[in-house]
């Protein structure tokens, strides 16, 4: 993302005021599921699973077992599907074989920075690279739009983030445009949220450093942002330098200024719901990407697009256990209810396939079942395409 992408987003959405959430019970996805199951009146039990993660055990009215959300894994998401999604390099292969536009990556050891730089830029991939760990979450160690001149600096930053972890570093092509996270639950697209890095908007009077302080005052008023302030750093100053700015620059009135390339709310970013404004191509690639991963029925898809009408979006990552804060508590735009959809769909599928007298009767259950069955057909279609390509 560059400054003009930021300006495009906020010029093409109807939302002008930031959502202020006074109170958020918990940001833990599993605890949210457990709380909602209780509020909706579904029968369940809970336990502590691997890694001291809570497990939600889903039951029929007579206490008979249906399934469970265990160890950050949705029911129907197989271990194989989760492992593929977790391995960024492997999931990229599945997407490519399904003819889904995605990244082209190479993996390197943390000591192969010079080799990685030479190979990427000598092949003429693009003017910019993306450097990120093969397996880490929440944007840790991810650096995007990296020039050849700054490659060493950002490579070292990724190495530092990896620490003692026994993982490699991916170098991949950079897509122009901005990033969005799509959430798909049991074959249904729930939402698409633009992930905006930390930024400020100029008033023609104050410096970037002062604008950051003003913005942090606003973030402190929101329960979802108050512990995720914008923190000036050497890395931020280096990023600004790339745009010919520094902390003492006074942006003109209405000018958007990006402070980072990392589109993560934990690093001062914001989330803008764009579900109702994007093209069918963007919606379709979201669903197709989850369908392309064997054994995956629910997850998050990170998409790059040039605009809301983009006819050729690209996928940069799959996440089998997406954090749902951006969907439930977007900074701008309407909120969605992914967990409620999951419960209604999952219990509808149990009633349809198992036909138990103790199953729950869900309003409009036919629509949930149809969505799931259509998604199954799509998975089969993409699997057959992948087999043909591999032969």
Buried (B, 14 or more C-beta within 10 A) or exposed (E): BBBEBBBBBBEEBEBEEBBEBEEBEEBBBBBBBBBBBEEBEBBBBBEEBEEEBBBBBBBBEEEEEBBBBBBBBBBBBBEEBBBBBBBBBBBBBBBBBBEBBBBEBBBBEBEBBEEBBEBBBEEEBBEBBBBBBBBBEEBBBBBBBBBBEBBEBBBEBBBEBBEEBEBBBBBBBBBBBBBBBBBBBBBBBBBBBBBBBBBBBBBEEBBBEBBBBEBBEEBEEBBBBBEBBBEBEEBBBEBBEBEEBEBEBBBEEEBBBBBBBBBBBEBBBBBBBBBEBBBEBBBBBBBBBBBBBBBBBBBBBBBBBBBBEBEEBBBBBBBBBBBBBBBBBBBBBEEBBBBBBBBBBBBBBBBBEEEBEBBBEBEEBEBBBEBBEEBEEBBEEBBEBBEEEEE
